[in-house]
Amino acid sequence: MGWLSPLLLYYLPLTVAIGTCLYQLAVVIAAFRFRGEKEPRADFTPPVSVLKPLRGIEPHFYETLSAYFRQEYPGYEIVFGVSDPKDPAIWTIAQLQREFPNIPVKVVVVQDAGGANPTNPKMAKLQQMVAEASHEILVISDADISVGPTYLRDVVRSLADARVGMVTCLYRGIQSGSLRSVIEALGMSSEFAGQVLLGRALGGPGGPGEMRFGLGATMATRKKQITEIGGLAPWANYLADDYILGNRIAAAGYKIHLSKTVVETLLPRRSWRELFHQQLRWARTIRACSPRGYPGLLFAYAAPLALIPALYHPTTLSLAVLDCALILRWIAAWASGVLVCRDRLIRNYFWLIPIRDLLALMVWVASFAGREIVWRQNRFRLESDGRIKAVASDK
């Protein structure tokens, strides 16, 4: 049986490489189908409460926040949430209030919204912010998300359909000038967006086109849906608040609508170590949220997987599979990144996608070697159900 080992070393990697080709082709189909769908055109502009949980000052903080004060929308308020009454973000908010006096603003201070308690501080803030919000329609977005002037109008109109319980958005990264940020941004629009589109195309119990999660870049919903899932308190110990809220709203019988609106996030300058911890946290969070589907993400990393059989035994078949995988990977990156996310970064740095795939594959492998994550300089253990527990310091 000594011949069996060489066959496995060649045909098993070759089979996986062929699987990556099929995966990339599926992403292309999903992206084209999504692009071909029509957005609702309802003239639906009810009063809206925009909820912005903050913690400190992000890069280009003023420019990012000011976009929410310049919305082409008839009536809305902005509710900011901070954990510290001395948070410097409050100074920027005060400046924007002076410049835009016609936009109602509330600042909610939720002290000790985390601390030694492993509670997700963002969820702790949101609990109080929802209570303080004046309007039924809520639009929640992360602190670092930048939007265009028609953002509110575009995402809220889908809620004209009472069957839609949440509207969410894809996002593209704006690199900060370093190779590390380019690698990170490529992962958002050429990899993660494809995963979302494919997951949506495959659907859930309700069939193809059904999403069962939200994305923190934007979650537009109603107080009614928040109430129906038991409020936010039951989910305060979960890290992936966007996934949990969308999943529970979908479980309550509502649709999760993926808007054609794509928002932006300006990536901070990270060291390679910080980037690894951030990507590992993201990977382990996805693994906890979708334990059955997560192993299948192996097929997303086409370049390194297709290279293995070609290096081991460069036959005509393995070289053809390698060429096919690379071509389909670039087409899939173009379909999800350029066609859907309208990300010009893909056009300029498409040659880095194989390197991004290699690094992402390493993170994927590492994600199975434990459950600890580093989040905001603190260590947590991510439980199998998505809850987080603080890990005691060695000091």
BAMAR-635483 format. One record per atom (N, C-alpha, C): x, y negated, z. Coordinates in steps of 0.001 Angstrom, whole numbers, padded with zeros to 6 digits, always signed. Layout:
N
XYZ ...
% end
This chain:
395
+000823+001217+000000 +000000+000000+000000 +000849-001257+000000 +002171-001109-000248 +003047-002274-000224 +002722-003272-001317 +002063-002796-002373 +001695-003692-003475 +000567-004652-003103 -000178-004332-002017 -001358-005127-001656 -000983-006540-001218 +000115-006643-000475 +000525-007949+000038 +000825-008957-001068 +001624-008618-002087 +001854-009584-003170 +000567-009995-003892 -000362-009037-004052 -001632-009371-004706 -002422-010382-003878 -002454-010150-002562 -003170-011087-001686 -002514-012464-001706 -001194-012491-001703 -000473-013766-001706 -000734-014562-002977 -001105-013880-004034 -001372-014580-005293 -002854-014809-005519 -003653-013741-005427 -005057-013856-005820 -005923-014568-004788 -005602-014451-003500 -006393-015181-002504 -006215-016694-002657 -004980-017217-002712 -004813-018661-002962 -005401-019086-004308 -005297-018195-005315 -005853-018538-006622 -007372-018654-006542 -007999-017748-005786 -009451-017809-005611 -009866-019091-004900 -009098-019471-003854 -009378-020718-003150 -009201-021911-004088 -008167-021873-004928 -007928-022966-005878 -009083-023104-006861 -009609-021971-007317 -010774-022015-008214 -011972-022593-007469 -012085-022238-006184 -013166-022793-005360 -013078-024305-005259 -011855-024846-005173 -011704-026305-005114 -012182-026956-006413 -011965-026280-007533 -012450-026819-008813 -013974-026915-008812 -014620-025856-008325 -016085-025861-008273 -016591-026929-007313 -015885-027116-006193 -016272-028142-005223 -016199-029526-005865 -015103-029830-006530 -014946-031152-007146 -016002-031379-008224 -016312-030329-008985 -017362-030449-010001 -018703-030746-009349 -018974-030119-008219 -020232-030368-007493 -020296-031808-006998 -019174-032366-006541 -019142-033764-006106 -019455-034690-007276 -018883-034403-008436 -019143-035225-009627 -020632-035228-009948 -021251-034055-009951 -022684-033948-010257 -023506-034715-009226 -023147-034565-007941 -023881-035255-006875 -023768-036766-007014 -022578-037247-007373 -022370-038693-007527 -023178-039237-008696 -023200-038536-009805 -023966-039007-010959 -025467-038968-010687 -025921-037958-009969 -027347-037898-009632 -027743-039047-008713 -026892-039328-007731 -027197-040424-006812 -027222-041750-007562 -026266-041957-008443 -026210-043209-009193 -027427-043373-010094 -027977-042269-010568 -029128-042331-011458 -030451-042557-010753 -030472-042426-009428 -031706-042641-008678 -032031-044129-008588 -033308-044441-008505 -033737-045835-008415 -033983-046216-006961 -033560-047429-006612 -033796-047953-005278 -035215-048514-005197 -035803-048473-004003 -037123-049098-003831 -037041-050591-004154 -038078-051119-004790 -038093-052537-005156 -039144-053309-004372 -039541-052772-003248 -040584-053425-002451 -040098-054768-001917 -040995-055761-001945 -040688-057071-001362 -041054-057006+000110 -040168-056424+000882 -040434-056130+002292 -039378-056841+003132 -039793-057931+003785 -038825-058736+004554 -039386-059084+005939 -039656-058077+006776 -040144-058362+008131 -039025-058955+008984 -039357-059546+010118 -038313-060052+011018 -037391-058909+011467 -036114-059211+011565 -035110-058182+011840 -034217-058616+012997 -033840-057658+013829 -032811-057860+014849 -031556-057117+014398 -030485-057855+014162 -029196-057264+013786 -028411-057010+015074 -028004-055767+015308 -027289-055406+016525 -025816-055163+016206 -024938-055939+016864 -023492-055845+016619 -022759-055571+017935 -022473-054307+018260 -021649-054027+019446 -020203-054441+019156 -019585-055177+020074 -018230-055698+019860 -017305-055280+020996 -016034-055269+020682 -015007-055028+021705 -013720-055697+021220 -013454-056888+021727 -012270-057602+021297 -012437-058189+019905 -011328-058657+019350 -011332-059323+018048 -010690-058414+017009 -011450-058135+015964 -010965-057323+014850 -010220-058212+013849 -009438-057605+012927 -008824-058402+011860 -009887-059153+011054 -009596-060410+010717 -010515-061270+009957 -011891-061310+010628 -011866-061427+011932 -013084-061317+012740 -014101-062398+012388 -013646-063642+012284 -014563-064746+011993 -015242-064537+010636 -014454-064219+009607 -015016-064035+008266 -016029-062894+008247 -015712-061817+008968 -016615-060665+008995 -017950-061013+009649 -017898-061670+010818 -019136-062011+011522 -019928-063098+010801 -019231-064055+010215 -019941-065172+009579 -020826-064705+008428 -020481-063567+007810 -021304-063039+006716 -022714-062710+007187 -022870-062350+008464 -024193-062024+009004 -025010-063292+009254 -024361-064418+009394 -025058-065694+009570 -025454-066303+008229 -024939-065767+007135 -025205-066322+005803 -026147-065437+004988 -026950-064638+005624 -027830-063724+004917 -028980-064454+004218 -029272-064023+003005 -030406-064559+002254 -031649-063778+002666 -032106-064077+003864 -033223-063336+004454 -034064-064315+005259 -035394-064199+005184 -036254-065246+005765 -036249-065365+007285 -036106-064266+008016 -036197-064381+009466 -035476-063254+010176 -034435-063585+010921 -033709-062551+011658 -032940-063173+012816 -032601-062333+013781 -031744-062730+014891 -030537-061804+014932 -029487-062244+015617 -028302-061404+015784 -028087-061189+017276 -028015-059926+017677 -027789-059570+019075 -026393-058949+019186 -025511-059620+019908 -024159-059119+020115 -024084-058437+021477 -023301-057370+021553 -023110-056674+022811 -021632-056548+023143 -021254-056955+024349 -019869-056848+024809 -019858-056211+026203 -018695-055688+026588 -018556-055059+027905 -017950-055982+028941 -017301-057056+028475 -016557-057942+029370 -017007-059383+029139 -017458-060079+030164 -017880-061482+029969 -016740-062387+029517 -015500-061928+029613 -014342-062704+029157 -013808-062197+027817 -014558-061347+027168 -014138-060837+025857 -013932-062013+024899 -012764-062116+024233 -012522-063233+023316 -013496-063299+022152 -014189-062193+021880 -015202-062219+020812 -016279-063250+021104 -016541-063529+022383 -017579-064489+022760 -017221-065891+022274 -015933-066220+022217 -015524-067543+021732 -015877-067704+020251 -015629-066640+019477 -015965-066696+018051 -017473-066794+017858 -018240-066062+018666 -019699-066128+018579 -020184-067539+018872 -019595-068187+019895 -019989-069555+020240 -019693-070509+019093 -018564-070325+018423 -018221-071168+017277 -019237-070990+016154 -019630-069748+015888 -020605-069479+014836 -021986-070024+015196 -022327-070011+016461 -023606-070593+016880 -023639-072092+016609 -022520-072758+016816 -022462-074200+016528 -022571-074467+015031 -021982-073604+014231 -021988-073810+012777 -023298-073392+012129 -024010-072444+012744 -025271-071942+012183 -026352-072018+013257 -026778-073218+013635 -027736-073374+014745 -029123-072813+014445 -029431-072559+013173 -030761-072061+012823 -030898-070543+012979 -029786-069851+013225 -029845-068402+013385 -029898-068062+014875 -031006-067478+015356 -031095-067108+016776 -030031-066067+017151 -029386-066279+018286 -028313-065387+018734 -028525-065027+020196 -028286-063770+020517 -028271-063320+021909 -026946-062602+022160 -026371-062816+023325 -025161-062104+023730 -025498-061284+024971 -025416-059968+024842 -025736-059056+025927 -024428-058534+026507 -024213-058765+027793 -023009-058281+028467 -023370-057045+029278 -022777-055921+028920 -023010-054656+029618 -021689-054267+030265 -021478-054705+031490 -020204-054446+032158 -020080-052982+032557 -018831-052504+032532 -018528-051102+032861 -019285-050150+031947 -019376-050540+030659 -020067-049674+029694 -019134-048562+029241 -018558-047887+030159 -017589-046840+029864 -016726-046645+031078 -015610-047392+031140 -014715-047297+032289 -014277-045867+032522 -014297-045435+033784 -013916-044061+034107 -014979-043066+033678 -016198-043582+033434 -017291-042739+032970 -017079-042403+031506 -017181-041126+031101 -016950-040769+029708 -018049-041211+028756 -019071-041909+029248 -020143-042383+028383 -019578-043192+027216 -020107-042947+026028 -019728-043723+024852 -020093-045185+025116 -019104-046095+025221 -019423-047482+025566 -020294-048174+024522 -020173-047757+023268 -021025-048354+022238 -022489-048019+022492 -022758-046770+022851 -024142-046369+023124 -024683-047073+024363 -023801-047269+025369 -024229-047972+026580 -024640-049404+026253 -023891-050049+025362 -024248-051408+024935 -025556-051397+024147 -025662-050450+023226 -026838-050420+022360 -028127-050210+023143 -028078-049438+024224 -029279-049246+025038 -029852-050582+025480 -028981-051442+026003 -029428-052739+026487 -029759-053683+025341 -029013-053592+024240 -029258-054467+023094 -030618-054194+022457 -030992-052921+022378 -032312-052576+021836 -033404-053163+022724 -033203-053095+024031 -034188-053652+024960 -034311-055160+024811 -033212-055829+024492 -033209-057287+024349 -033650-057759+022968 -033649-056871+021989 -034003-057260+020618 -035466-057701+020539 -035723-058770+019799 -037072-059350+019712 -037947-058669+018681 -037345-057982+017713 -038105-057493+016567 -038123-055963+016503 -039112-055440+015798 -039286-054003+015654 -038196-053386+014770 -037844-054070+013674 -036821-053554+012764 -035440-053860+013330 -034606-052829+013417 -033253-052962+013945 -032247-052584+012870 -031207-053394+012706 -030114-053066+011797 -028829-053037+012622 -028283-051851+012805 -027088-051652+013627 -025891-051461+012708 -024817-052186+012965 -023596-051982+012174 -022378-052148+013062 -021316-051415+012724 -020078-051471+013493 -019455-052856+013412 -018590-053153+014370 -018009-054491+014496 -017164-054891+013297 -016527-053921+012638 -015574-054242+011571 -016185-054190+010176 -017508-054157+010092 -018176-054021+008792 -018475-055398+008194 -018012-055599+006970 -018255-056846+006232 -019324-056598+005172 -020214-057580+004979 -021360-057387+004093 -021533-058587+003162 -022355-058387+002127 -022672-059453+001191 -023919-060216+001619 -024250-061302+000913 -025364-062172+001322 -026747-061539+001212 -026916-060494+000395 -028231-059857+000241 -028318-058540+001034 -027381-058318+001907 -027279-057056+002655 -028580-056707+003383 -029094-057624+004190 -030305-057320+004966 -031484-057017+004058 -031663-057822+003040 -032783-057612+002115 -032678-056239+001455 -031458-055850+001077 -031261-054595+000350 -031501-053371+001226 -031054-053405+002494 -031188-052204+003317 -032556-052103+003984 -033185-053245+004281 -034457-053221+005009 -035613-052803+004115 -035543-053122+002821 -036710-052879+001958 -037110-051405+001884 -036158-050489+002083 -036507-049061+002049 -037388-048664+003225 -037390-049467+004291 -038239-049178+005451 -039697-049561+005201 -039996-050091+004031 -041392-050332+003663 -042159-049016+003617 -041446-047932+003346 -042025-046594+003366 -041995-046084+004804 -043158-045865+005399 -043245-045444+006795 -042622-044078+007033 -042423-043312+005950 -041815-041990+006099 -040305-042080+006286 -039724-043221+005931 -038280-043424+006091 -038004-043894+007515 -037229-043113+008254 -036935-043451+009638 -035605-044144+009829 -034722-044034+008833 -033424-044704+008912 -032875-044927+007513 -032213-046067+007344 -031479-046365+006123 -030010-046500+006499 -029152-045848+005756 -027726-045903+006053 -026941-046191+004775 -025647-046520+004919 -024831-046968+003786 -023466-046299+003772 -022956-046066+002575 -021558-045704+002397 -020688-046943+002585 -019393-046730+002720 -018493-047864+002910 -017152-047592+002240 -016474-048664+001885 -015122-048567+001322 -014157-049323+002230 -012917-048860+002280 -011915-049489+003123 -011129-050540+002376 -010824-051618+003052 -009977-052673+002498 -008605-052538+003151 -007621-052139+002367 -006299-051872+002923 -005621-053151+003399 -004806-053004+004444 -004177-054159+005095 -002761-054435+004606 -002347-053770+003533 -001044-054068+002951 +000009-053003+003155 -000290-051988+003966 +000683-050930+004210 +000265-049662+003475 +001234-048778+003254 +000937-047492+002625 -000045-046695+003476 +000106-046812+004797 -000785-046074+005698 -002240-046483+005494 -002479-047783+005351 -003856-048236+005175 -004399-047847+003800 -003527-047784+002791 -003959-047324+001467 -004398-045866+001545 -003593-045042+002230 -003927-043623+002406 -005268-043473+003132 -005466-044290+004167 -006715-044230+004930 -007895-044666+004073 -007727-045756+003323 -008821-046259+002482 -009176-045269+001384 -008171-044611+000800 -008450-043610-000230 -009326-042489+000318 -009102-042135+001582 -009905-041076+002177 -011368-041437+002309 -011673-042723+002473 -013061-043141+002674 -013888-043004+001406 -013398-043563+000301 -014227-043597-000906 -013974-042430-001855 -012770-041851-001846 -012498-040749-002775 -012711-039379-002153 -012833-039324-000824 -012988-038033-000142 -014265-037995+000693 -014360-038876+001703 -015514-038840+002602 -016807-039158+001875 -016792-040150+000992 -018014-040481+000245 -018490-039291-000568 -017544-038551-001158 -017910-037358-001910 -018538-036297-001029 -018006-036153+000200 -018578-035195+001142 -020016-035571+001494 -020250-036868+001720 -021605-037327+002053 -022550-037085+000887 -022121-037434-000313 -022977-037271-001490 -023284-035805-001757 -022277-034942-001577 -022510-033515-001795 -023424-032948-000723 -023195-033337+000544 -024067-032885+001615 -025500-033313+001392 -025655-034526+000889 -027002-035031+000600 -027640-034243-000543 -026853-033943-001579 -027378-033215-002734 -027811-031797-002357 -027020-031161-001493 -027378-029807-001058 -028598-029825-000159 -028715-030921+000644 -029911-031121+001448 -029975-030257+002685 -031103-030366+003366 -031348-029617+004596 -032602-028794+004451 -033287-028560+005558 -034506-027750+005517 -035573-028319+004590 -035550-029643+004401 -036554-030268+003555 -036248-030213+002070 -035043-029696+001729 -034703-029559+000331 -033594-030490-000100 -033193-030418-001384 -032123-031260-001913 -032455-032742-001780 -031410-033553-001596 -031604-034989-001477 -031929-035444-000073 -031945-034525+000870 -032289-034865+002239 -031032-035010+003084 -030886-036160+003751 -029794-036362+004694 -030307-036147+006109 -029422-035672+006977 -029813-035437+008362 -028827-036099+009321 -028245-037198+008880 -027302-037937+009718 -027220-039371+009223 -026708-040250+010090 -026490-041630+009706 -025007-041931+009662 -024660-043087+009135 -023279-043554+009082 -023206-044874+009837 -022209-044994+010728 -022128-046157+011604 -021953-047480+010895 -021575-047446+009622 -021426-048690+008863 -022745-049453+008816 -023854-048728+008734 -025196-049328+008781 -026204-048276+009203 -027024-048623+010188 -028164-047787+010559 -029354-048722+010754 -030224-048782+009759 -031429-049600+009842 -032588-048697+010236 -033241-049033+011331 -034326-048198+011831 -035349-049078+012540 -036253-048460+013290 -037278-049198+014028 -037193-048830+015509 -037710-049703+016356 -037815-049358+017775 -038686-048121+017958 -039666-047965+017084 -040560-046806+017167 -039773-045508+017090 -038827-045431+016140 -038033-044204+015993 -037119-043982+017208 -036550-045073+017723 -035698-044953+018907 -036504-044393+020086 -037745-044875+020221 -038613-044397+021299 -038962-042927+021109 -039246-042536+019864 -039679-041163+019589 -038581-040135+019845 -037312-040540+019777 -036233-039585+020058 -035803-039651+021528 -036600-040355+022347 -036326-040415+023777 -035422-041549+024187 -035280-042569+023303 -034382-043673+023601 -032935-043295+023346 -032016-044132+023789 -030598-043885+023558 -029908-043223+024750 -030504-043307+025932 -029873-042767+027140 -029503-041280+027018 -030363-040422+026434 -030001-038995+026362 -028765-038717+025520 -028373-039672+024665 -027259-039441+023738 -026021-040251+024096 -026000-040786+025316 -024922-041701+025699 -023584-041011+025928 -023567-039688+026038 -022312-038962+026222 -021814-038317+024932 -022373-038741+023797 -021944-038219+022509 -021039-039227+021825 -019990-038733+021175 -019072-039628+020466 -019669-040098+019141 -020212-039168+018364 -020714-039493+017018 -022139-040040+017118 -022264-041282+017608 -023586-041867+017796 -024352-041990+016488 -023635-042276+015378 -024314-042416+014093 -024908-041086+013635 -024133-040025+013785 -024642-038698+013405 -025837-038315+014276 -025701-038506+015600 -026745-038103+016538 -028051-038839+016263 -027980-040170+016105 -029210-040940+015883 -029903-040508+014598 -029131-040374+013528 -029726-039937+012268 -030289-038539+012357 -029548-037638+013002 -029977-036251+013113 -031253-036119+013917 -031361-036863+015027 -032554-036767+015861 -033764-037418+015181 -033544-038500+014466 -034641-039139+013735 -035131-038220+012617 -034191-037540+011936 -034581-036577+010906 -035350-035413+011526 -034904-034961+012709 -035587-033858+013392 -036996-034247+013827 -037227-035557+013996 -038563-036036+014376 -039506-036106+013177 -039005-035744+012001 -039858-035676+010819 -039736-036830+009851 -038719-037676+010023 -038535-038833+009147 -037431-038595+008123 -037463-039362+007050 -036422-039292+006032 -035266-040230+006382 -034049-039806+006039 -032872-040665+006143 -032509-041077+004721 -032603-042375+004450 -032379-042876+003096 -030963-043428+002963 -030239-042962+001949 -028907-043484+001657 -029048-044620+000654 -028759-045841+001102 -028910-047020+000257 -027806-047090-000796 -028105-047766-001906 -027082-048014-002923 -026114-049115-002469 -026480-049853-001427 -025608-050898-000893 -024369-050256-000266 -023203-050753-000640 -021937-050260-000094 -021268-051410+000656 -020921-051178+001912 -020307-052223+002730 -018796-051983+002810 -018098-052902+003458 -016641-052828+003527 -016160-052848+004968 -015034-052199+005204 -014370-052274+006496 -012893-052586+006270 -012421-053653+006912 -011014-054032+006792 -010210-053188+007773 -009296-052407+007249 -008563-051460+008083 -007459-052154+008873 -007316-051813+010145 -006253-052415+010959 -004898-051827+010606 -003863-052488+011038 -002512-051950+010851 -002267-050890+011923 -002031-049656+011496 -001774-048562+012413 -000396-047968+012137 +000211-047411+013170 +001413-046616+012971 +000984-045259+012414 +001952-044468+011930 +001616-043139+011437 +000999-042293+012557 +001492-042461+013786 +000970-041719+014922 -000485-042111+015203 -000753-043415+015181 -002118-043884+015413 -003057-043403+014313 -002562-043414+013070 -003391-042943+011961 -003709-041461+012113 -002712-040677+012531 -002945-039245+012721 -004003-039010+013801 -003877-039711+014931 -004860-039542+016009 -006257-039963+015549 -006326-041041+014763 -007627-041510+014278 -008247-040497+013317 -007445-039952+012397 -007951-038975+011442 -008308-037656+012128 -007521-037275+013139 -007807-036047+013870 -009097-036190+014681 -009302-037369+015263 -010546-037609+015998 -011744-037507+015053 -011604-038100+013892 -012667-038059+012894 -012950-036609+012480 -011876-035845+012210 -012040-034465+011754 -012691-033609+012829 -012234-033739+014068 -012809-032922+015139 -014240-033326+015453 -014567-034587+015238 -015951-035034+015421 -016855-034406+014366 -016407-034395+013119 -017189-033767+012043 -017342-032277+012314 -016265-031660+012786 -016311-030226+013111 -017352-029939+014190 -017423-030810+015225 -018399-030616+016300 -019824-030843+015809 -019995-031816+014911 -021338-032128+014407 -021842-031085+013420 -020933-030533+012618 -021342-029574+011588 -020426-028359+011617 -020530-027521+012663 -019603-026391+012799 -019697-025367+011678 -020856-025222+011071 -021008-024239+009989 -020459-024760+008666 -020697-026027+008405 -020254-026581+007124 -018807-027024+007112 -018235-027284+008292 -016886-027853+008344 -015816-026984+007684 -015803-025650+007886 -014784-024852+007196 -014805-025017+005682 -015976-025305+005120 -016081-025481+003676 -015372-026709+003151 -015028-027645+004054 -014296-028834+003619 -012890-028496+003154 -012441-027278+003418 -011151-026834+002888 -011083-027065+001387 -012204-026857+000693 -012210-026964-000765 -012108-028406-001255 -012209-029369-000334 -012112-030770-000741 -010686-031170-001101 -009692-030415-000612 -008297-030817-000761 -007681-030074-001944 -008059-030505-003122 -007774-029758-004339 -006290-029668-004676 -005577-030783-004590 -004197-030810-005093 -003286-029804-004392 -003159-029818-003057 -002246-028861-002425 -002708-027418-002545 -004028-027169-002508 -004524-025799-002583 -004285-025192-003962 -004429-025992-005010 -004200-025482-006361 -002714-025332-006663 -001888-026063-005930 -000442-025997-006156 +000168-024714-005603 -000426-024145-004548 +000154-022973-003876 +000319-021786-004825 -000757-021326-005517 -000556-020184-006423 +000348-020516-007599 +000350-021759-008045 +001206-022142-009169 +002683-022090-008778 +002997-022451-007538 +004374-022379-007062 +004799-020938-006784 +003875-020157-006230 +004211-018772-005875 +004413-017906-007119 +003527-018061-008095 +003606-017221-009297 +003057-018035-010480 +003902-018806-011147 +003433-019732-012193 +003014-019044-013491 +001904-018337-013425 +001341-017729-014631 +000528-018770-015397 +000137-018395-016587 -000696-019292-017383 -001999-019611-016661 -002557-018596-015974 -003821-018790-015261 -003651-019769-014096 -002622-019561-013275 -002444-020429-012111 -002125-021862-012518 -001356-022034-013579 -001042-023386-014062 -002283-024057-014648 -003132-023265-015324 -004370-023816-015878 -005318-024245-014753 -005376-023439-013677 -006215-023787-012531 -005688-025058-011868 -004361-025184-011763 -003762-026387-011182 -004142-027617-012001 -004003-027535-013315 -004376-028664-014172 -005849-029002-014028 -006681-027975-013999 -008130-028183-013881 -008466-028841-012543 -007825-028353-011479 -008098-028900-010145 -007705-030367-010052 -006542-030722-010582 -006089-032108-010526 -007007-033023-011338 -007380-032564-012525 -008254-033384-013386 -009620-033577-012724 -010193-032482-012218 -011501-032586-011570 -011427-033402-010282 -010303-033311-009565 -010148-034106-008336 -010154-035587-008665 -009444-035978-009717 -009419-037386-010099 -010781-037840-010619 -011468-036973-011355 -012802-037327-011840 -013769-037486-010663 -013669-036571-009671 -014538-036653-008496 -014248-037923-007702 -012959-038272-007574 -012581-039503-006877 -013129-040722-007610 -013068-040696-008930 -013612-041801-009727 -015124-041871-009572 -015800-040706-009588 -017268-040685-009513 -017759-041229-008178 -017188-040742-007071 -017644-041198-005751 -017049-042542-005379 -015766-042759-005725 -015084-043979-005300 -015348-045190-006159 -015321-045014-007472 -015503-046144-008394 -016963-046282-008804 -017570-045180-009243 -018938-045237-009760 -019948-045564-008665 -019791-044964-007491 -020755-045160-006404 -020302-046249-005436 -019059-046139-004928 -018578-047092-003922 -017967-048367-004519 -017790-048387-005836 -017239-049556-006531 -015924-050017-005882 -015046-049060-005654 -013781-049308-004978 -012653-049425-006008 -012112-050628-006177 -011029-050846-007132 -009726-050207-006688 -009632-049875-005406 -008418-049246-004885 -008142-047918-005581 -009208-047192-005937 -009045-045902-006606 -008318-046086-007934 -008657-047138-008661 -008034-047388-009958 -006551-047698-009812 -006182-048415-008761 -004801-048847-008586 -003911-047778-007962 -004505-046905-007150 -003690-045938-006400 -004155-044502-006626 -004724-044196-007784 -005214-042843-008033 -004094-041808-007953 -002864-042231-008245 -001734-041311-008224 -001374-040868-006804 -001903-041564-005786 -001643-041185-004396 -002651-040164-003864 -003674-039865-004642 -004717-038961-004162 -004174-037578-003806 -003258-036967-004598 -002696-035679-004175 -001972-035752-002832 -001281-036860-002570 -000604-037029-001276 -001643-037157-000168 -002703-037928-000423 -003801-038038+000535 -004394-036661+000822 -004576-035842-000206 -005125-034497-000024 -004224-033643+000866 -002916-033748+000661 -001976-032959+001454 -002043-033350+002927 -002036-034657+003196 -002109-035122+004578 -003454-034750+005217 -004532-034875+004445 -005860-034533+004963 -005966-033037+005256 -005339-032208+004418 -005334-030757+004660 -004604-030432+005957 -003504-031119+006223 -002764-030912+007464 -003630-031282+008674 -004382-032379+008566 -005270-032782+009655 -006382-031751+009830 -006914-031252+008711 -007987-030243+008770 -007507-028998+009506 -006308-028540+009211 -005750-027372+009891 -005557-027674+011378 -004998-028860+011692 -004749-029237+013081 -006042-029375+013872 -007142-029682+013200 -008410-029905+013912 -008928-028644+014586 -008463-027464+014150 -008901-026208+014762 -008063-025848+015989 -006977-026582+016226 -006041-026247+017304 -006337-027053+018563 -007579-027069+018996 -007937-027779+020212 -009140-028681+020014 -009552-029319+021113 -010729-030192+021075 -010456-031572+021656 -009223-031842+022022 -008906-033153+022585 -008818-034213+021493 -009274-035417+021825 -009173-036554+020908 -008639-037756+021676 -008027-038672+020946 -007579-039938+021513 -008482-041025+020951 -009121-041757+021852 -010058-042804+021433 -009848-044024+022321 -009423-045130+021692 -009164-046364+022419 -008208-046149+023597 -007098-045497+023266 -006012-045242+024222 -006415-044308+025370 -007569-043688+025289 -008007-042736+026312 -008167-041355+025685 -007954-040334+026498 -008091-038962+026023 -009431-038374+026474 -010075-037692+025547 -011344-037040+025833 -011312-035617+025284 -012167-034807+025868 -012388-033468+025313 -013735-033476+024614 -013723-033071+023371 -014940-033042+022567 -015559-031658+022690 -016706-031578+023344 -017375-030294+023539 -018004-029814+022232 -018377-028541+022197 -018899-027947+020968 -020204-028581+020512 -020956-029182+021453 -022222-029813+021083 -022063-031298+020756 -020818-031799+020746 -020574-033193+020390 -020424-034131+021562 -020638-033636+022786 -020458-034487+023962 -018965-034715+024210 -018652-035804+024916 -017268-036077+025281 -017116-036077+026795 -015963-035593+027251 -015625-035613+028669 -014219-036154+028803 -014034-037048+029765 -012734-037646+029976 -011731-036585+030423 -010506-036680+029894 -009428-035787+030281 -008570-036504+031312 -008317-035866+032442 -007550-036485+033511 -006153-036837+033032 -005687-038029+033407 -004346-038487+033025 -003288-037687+033768 -002125-037505+033128 -001008-036794+033761 -000295-037658+034788 -000548-038997+034743 +000149-039910+035641 -000384-039773+037049 
% end
